């Protein structure tokens, strides 16, 4: 390691783990990136990346589990976490800085099989009610893009599909993978194709620590180039083609 590399590592460690511990916010509301077992154990590509970053910094790792992205973003300026794994969104960019994406996902609508809704644009109408997860990137997008439909926010993205049925709403929005998993357990539903947005998943830092983003990007690039993200997705049972490399 060159002297410049040593200095860059020391500067990154001082910003990202000043107490000798890297606190990584893990969004368990996105099962493509992370899942939490009954015993609390966390697995998934974001968990593997957090471990890799901590190893490169030569610090201990604290994994902080969150039920949804909204709470992670709310605590960005509170000094609770050091690094997070979140979807890129303009509103979130007011308080966060991002690496380039390491995973790309799709957001879709699900509705009843017999519903007249056939295309995403059909949903932005007066009288249409759509279940969303509070603070999710796709929900923030719909708040900007839809002018007439009513968005009904549930506490987490996991709760939105069941909420759409329980409350007699017209549709639910969410990531394709968990929506399709919900459909497999709930007959009589269909996805409204095509996806209404592509979601770039990136590593995020609070703006107060923006000076460390170049080191983090270099670390992520090195891991991605070595096939780390694809391998981590495959280990988690996800499609490695979701990797953004």
Steps between C-alpha positions, in 0.01 A plus 500: 500500500641840399532793738210669321286190552592490868401864543173448311414199715574689821283792387215267404525317833486830689183602315320166478599334826643762737434276803656196336163352398313527171126526565313377191128568459340192342157543339315173557199644318678418173542119498711511185770677700456358850293256702469446874460147638280417798808509722587849374788393276540724195602377155505639148710706262486818709613305808787345305605842370492646851728220620737558210521875569567440870773250413669750267482768768632249757222586746220311672155492343163575659199400289193712575179343367216723378153396386494758220708758319298795628631467856858462374470829312334673797802416717761604244593813692465355849836325519335159541659330198814552289414332170173384345371311197215692339325580175612820334233771517517878445327581829732272694789672326431806713653320799699215341781445251519183293741272324412385152238221501603144577154347440205602281144394582153555355188635668161369386131522581292199604122491468216248495493275196158627389579871543466730200843653566732382220797739485683710761357825362148365559553541875543877507127571503254656739360238735794258469669412831847343509671341801866594548766457767563823686821668387588241235682627191213388276251680729704821480505464122122455484448805720677702232370321190132439579262794527158336539529157666492480880803341664426312822818463705559194716778486756719268290516377142429149628164619635383672181388197291297349785365845582377550145284189533390556859389858437347441157744722313554483125867400492825483691844616392828336591816330385442225246653215702296539822186581300539178301565306822178643645312397186622141527338481843187695399304373197296732283756777452710621207783743437424802283776497240736657422685612813425863577857586605855372526658541843875548542628359828817664630712539811411820687670729749364794699604824328716587800727209400502570126880524497514121537288423193800470264664236720169316526450513123850364439435215744166422336652508151775261607247257647265525202781447250594182686143365471421555869152649450389229257628227732328657802169519312530136398577392859184676612290321238460812286561542128863605452392687186360766735858618556558840341852421377 
